Amino acid sequence: MAGSGKETPPGFGSIDEIRERLAAEGYIADRMLATAVFLSVSLGKPMFVEGEPGVGKTEIAKVMARLLDTELIRLQCYEGLDSSAALYEWNYTRQLLELRLQEARGVDRAEIGRNLFAEEFLLQRPLLKALRSEGARPPVLLIDEVDRSDEEFEAFLLEVLSDFQITIPEIGTLRARHIPFVVLTSNRTREVHDALKRRCLYHWIDYPSFARETAILRARLPEVELRLAGQVCRFMELLRQHDFYKRPGIAETIDWARALLALGVAELSEAAVEETLGCILKYRGDGDKLRQLGLGGLVEMALMPGHDPSAAAAVCA
Amino acid sequence: MAAPTVLEHVVGFSRVLHDAGLTVNPGRLIDLCQCFDFIDIAQRDDFHAAARATLVSRREDIARFDAAFAQYWEAPARTPIRRRRQNADDEDDAAAGERGARVALPDDEGGGDGGEGKPLRLAWSPDEALAQRDLGTLTDDDVERAQRLIRDIVAALANRRGRRRASHRHGRIPDLRRLLRSRSFYLADGICPLTWRRRRVTRTRLVLICDVSGSMQRYSRFLIEFMYALRRELSDLEVAVFSTRLTVITDLLRRKGVADSLRQVADRIHDWAGGTDIGGSLREFNERHAPHMLDGRTAVILLSDGWDRGSAAEMRNEMARLRQRAQTVLWLNPLLGTPGYKPLTQGMQCALPYLDHFLPAHDLHSLARLAGTLRAIGA
């Protein structure tokens, strides 16, 4: 089965190399994730990434595109996404014009319209575009929030993801020029079908550890002081231990730190948290719940020594 | 490289996973073996990461996988396959026993609650006449009528327009792809009939969540008939019942013979006619079943009188979560038919803001109205 004309993108030397290069692009991955990316590139299999909102699922595709120095093709899923929006569509206007031209040229009646269903009349939508990309390097294909689409769409994906080809009834089968690096993300609002998952390598991105989150924050926002970064991440860590309707992810951490910077806050305080609460908790009920838990107590705990943000420097390096 | 032993171990490991309840198909094992070309399997962490990426596909399985991984690779048991089989059977039995026991565990003091529920019931059942036309005493004719009504209800629920389009003679959107491929387009001199598409009607899926606590007991015959009738009409139906905890009984309803499966249902649900914890039961539903049962075109029907002895805050939270995931949430309340009834109980108060429809369901007449209402609003 192996080597049947399938050409995988240029692999990386080792898991560590991937990890370093991701870090250089500002994406701090744990070794588990780096291994999954490494294997996905090496085996030419899509990655299926799940996790809570805001833990960097989509980001991994964007970073990989930068890292591989190639095009990022993105397909945002939604209910009712169909083949004409995801795979291909015929360019009806051009087809009709071609007919008129043929008539004007006096093409034989039996021949008229013979070539209407050729690849030149095909409008490429993201999936087809990713397979037929003419670039020097295979593109990165991001299929975002698969759980939002419906089952019919999952069925379209099966052929694309297992054989990297698309069958168009009017033409036949179009094969991939290069095998793209494919990332599928899901927020788990519903379970995606097993047949789809089976074609992918699975990875669950959890909330990061304190050290890793500090490192991520410092990588994304270098201007934030190590001290404040430590306090922010510790506060987030404490917050996530509670059961909120929507727990804040890393995206919220970064937004929040940015807001604190903009306000010129150098050290976390109850007042500062209260002012910027909208960056962390996006539901009124969650805000009320936090106040119930005692905002002051949480801030105090976050300020307590014992969590050394400089440990994060090791992760960074 | 001692390839055979590694392969043996991989297969042995897959058996351990299988015993732990994780299905691993050979395709995935092949993927894992292909990974060995790229990673150093002497590095335990890398091997772990590779095995997890290829063999696991659900978050729930990760903990079990990690445990099995630790157990197997700490001391890889090189037991011959025949013995493993036997062990596996033993473990299966043990697991089955445990499962049974878990359902039976009366850890929510269900019995006690049931007793306390009784005085409350006096507060709302003054109407003797209601009991007479109650669905507890259904004749076969009535059952047939009920089924017709339920068919109406299902039809009313199922008429939602989907987002996908299909060819249709009376559509509104021209189907150009079909037109360009049709013969008439090429043969006609200038004028030809257009082909059309329109949005397809998608079938709504139904999830029925029934309260079988003590206060609902007098409606239980009706409940069961309702479940069965829906079951016959809809292939895509999930049924769960709850009092202090929630049990999914879809598979039981699939069996033929009402009496027989009723006994099974009663066997499985130990707190039938016990106390009520709607919030807790909904939480269990949201956590364990919602991800695979609910999507944007699922209607959830809750059938309960709203007498709740659980926490109000929890109930509110869980109703909000349920509302967010389902297309429609309907609450059928048998008490709503009682003259002068107002939904003032704590449970109903928490639930009302999250309901699309709050409707009575205490006799055939109310079911007929339900079908009418659903059609009118085009649920």
Interface residues (C-beta under 8 A of the other chain):
Chain A: A2 G11 I15 R31 M32 T35 A36 F38 L39 S40 S42 L43 K45 F48 E50 E79 G80 D82 W90 Y92 Q95 L96 I112 G113 L116 F117 D150 E152 E170 R188 T189 R190 E191 D194 K197 R198 C200 L201 Y202 H203 W204 Y245 G285
Chain B: N25 G27 R28 D31 Q34 C35 D37 F38 I39 D45 D46 A49 A50 R52 A53 T54 V56 S57 R58 R59 I62 G162 R163 R164 R165 L176 R177 L180 R181 Y186 P291 H292 L294 D295 G296 N317 A320 R321 R325
